[in-house]
Amino acid sequence: MSKFGRNSVGAYAAAKGGLKMLTLNMATEWAKWNIQVNGIGPGYFVTDITEPLRAEGHPFNEFIINRTPAGRWGVPSDLIGPVIFLASRASDFVNGHILYVDGGINATIGKPANE
C-alpha cells in the first residue's frame, strides 16, 4: 500500500510512493488531452508471494484478517469490478485517484486493535 510505512520494506514503500505520485502528476499533465490517469491500490491479496504469511497461526495473517473489516485477504477476482470501472466511460471525470481495493483495511489499520 502507498499509504502506510512499515518496518523493513523501505525500497518497496519508496516504489509504491513513487507510483502514487507519478499517477497524480500524470493526471494533471494529461488532463488537457482528456486522458484520465488513476491507479488501483490493492490491499493484502492472496498470491504465491503472500502464501507463507497466510499460514494458519502466522501473526501477520491474524493481523490482516483481524484488521480488515471484510475479515479476509483479497482474491484476484476482487479487482475485476474496479478495473472495469476505471476502464469505462463511467469514470470519465475521475482523475488522479488511487482506488484502494483493500476490504476496508485503510479505514482501520491506524486504530488500536481493541476499538
N, C-alpha and C positions, 0 to 999 in steps of 0.2 A: 504494500500500500504506500501511496505517496503522502500520506497524512501524518504518520507517526514514526518516531525514531525507535530503534530497538538496538540493544547491545549486540555487537559482533557482526553486523551486516552493513558496515559503512559504505562499501562500494556499491552494493545492491541498492541501498537507500539513495545514494547520490544519483544513480542511474534513473531510478523511479522519479526522483525530484526533477531531474533534467528533462525527462519526457513530459512531465506535467507542465513545466514552464515553456517547453517547446510548443506544446499544444496551445497554451494561452497566447504565446507570441504569434504563431501562425494564424490563429483565429483573427487577430487584429490585422495582420498583414494581408490576408487573403479575402477578407470580407468584401473588399471593394469589387471583387470579381464574383460575388455571390457564392463563395466557397466557404462552407462551414467546416470548422475543424474542432472535433470533440474527441474525447478519449473514454475508454472504459477502464475503471479501476476495480479489478476483481478482488474480492476478499480472499479468504483461505479456501482453496479448491482441492478436490481430490485429483491428484496427479501421481505419476510414478515417483516424482521427487519428494512429495509430501508423505509418501507411504510410511516411512519409518516414524514420522511424527504422529501419524494417525493410529498407531498401535494402541490397543486397549490398555489402559493404565498409564500411558505416557502422559506426563504432566502437561505438555503443550496441547495434546489432543483434548484433555479435560478442560484446559483453559479456553480453547476455541469453542468447544461445544457449550460450555457454561456461559461464555460472554457473548455469544452470537444469539440474538433473540430468536432466530429461526431454529436454533438448537442443533445445528449440523454444519458440516463442511459443504461448500458449494460443489455442484457437479457441472461438467461442461455444458450440459443442456440448459442450465440456468442462464447462460449467456446468449442464447438464441434470440429471445424477445428483445433485449436491449440492442443487439446488433441490428436486427431488422428495423427497429425504431430509428436508430441513428442513420441507417442507410435509406430511409424512406422520406417522402415529402412531408410526413408528419413532423419531422424535426427541422424543417427549413429555417425556423427562427431560433434554433438552439445553436449557440456558437460559443466556443471557449469553455465548454463544460466537461467536467470529468464525471461520468455517470458511475457511481460506486455500486457494484453488484456484489453485495457482501453480507446478505442476510441480516443486516442491521448492526453489524459489529462496530461500525464507525460511530453509531449513536450511543454505544455503551462502553466502549473499551477504556475510556478515561475515568469511568465511575468506579468507586470501590465495589468489590465483588459482592458485598452484602447488601447493596442497595437494590 
